Structures are given as structure tokens and as C-alpha cells.
Amino acid sequence: MAVPKKKASRASGRKRRTHWKVALPALAPCPNCHEKKLLHRVCKNCGMYKGRQVITVGEEE
């Protein structure tokens, strides 16, 4: 089994990790209200999913 002969410096470890980036979530327009929403999720603005009303989104009283 390979064992390092010397301690790896912070710089070399950080250089190796420079490409570990977080990707932004993919957003798509809702076909009903055209608001941006996450893919395969219920629209938070109108409550529609796949052409059906799934949740009721109403005005707070």
C-alpha cells in the first residue's frame, strides 16, 4: 500500500480541491404562471404540477 513520505502541504491539498464546485440548481419556467421553479417540483407560486392543481396557494387573511 502506498504511503506518503512527507506531509502534503495545505497549498497542494487546496490546489487539488479547486474544482470541487457547487452547481446552481436547474430552474425552469412554470408552464402555467411562467415563474421560475425547480424541475420536477410543485410551483410555489401557483401550486400546479404536470397540469394539475396539487396545492392551494391563497392569500393570507
C-alpha positions as a printed Julia matrix, in Angstrom:
61×3 Matrix{Float64}:
   0.0    0.0     0.0
   1.33   3.44   -0.94
   2.2    5.73    1.96
   3.28   9.39    1.51
   6.89  10.06    2.51
   6.2   13.65    3.57
   3.23  15.62    4.8
   1.25  17.19    1.95
   1.2   20.96    2.32
  -2.06  22.92    2.68
  -1.44  24.54   -0.7
  -1.22  21.27   -2.61
  -4.35  19.92   -0.95
  -6.22  23.13   -1.72
  -4.97  23.17   -5.32
  -6.38  19.67   -5.79
  -9.77  20.78   -4.44
 -10.13  23.91   -6.62
 -12.55  22.11   -8.94
 -14.93  20.93   -6.19
 -17.59  23.49   -7.02
 -21.25  23.55   -6.11
 -23.54  23.7    -9.13
 -26.54  26.02   -9.14
 -29.9   24.23   -9.16
 -31.58  23.97  -12.56
 -34.59  26.26  -12.83
 -37.31  26.08  -15.46
 -40.3   28.34  -16.11
 -43.65  27.07  -14.85
 -45.9   26.34  -17.86
 -48.88  27.84  -16.02
 -47.6   31.09  -14.46
 -44.12  31.33  -16.09
 -42.43  31.79  -12.69
 -39.03  30.07  -12.26
 -39.28  26.77  -10.35
 -37.15  23.72   -9.58
 -37.51  20.82  -12.01
 -39.95  18.02  -11.03
 -41.37  20.11   -8.15
 -44.68  21.82   -7.46
 -44.69  25.51   -8.41
 -44.66  27.57   -5.21
 -46.37  30.47   -6.95
 -49.46  28.75   -8.42
 -49.42  25.2    -6.93
 -49.52  23.38  -10.28
 -47.6   20.21  -11.19
 -47.9   18.39  -14.52
 -51.0   20.38  -15.44
 -52.89  19.58  -12.21
 -53.63  21.76   -9.19
 -51.74  19.96   -6.41
 -51.74  22.52   -3.59
 -53.88  25.55   -2.98
 -51.93  28.77   -2.82
 -54.07  31.53   -1.41
 -53.83  35.0     0.04
 -53.24  35.14    3.8
 -56.05  36.82    5.68
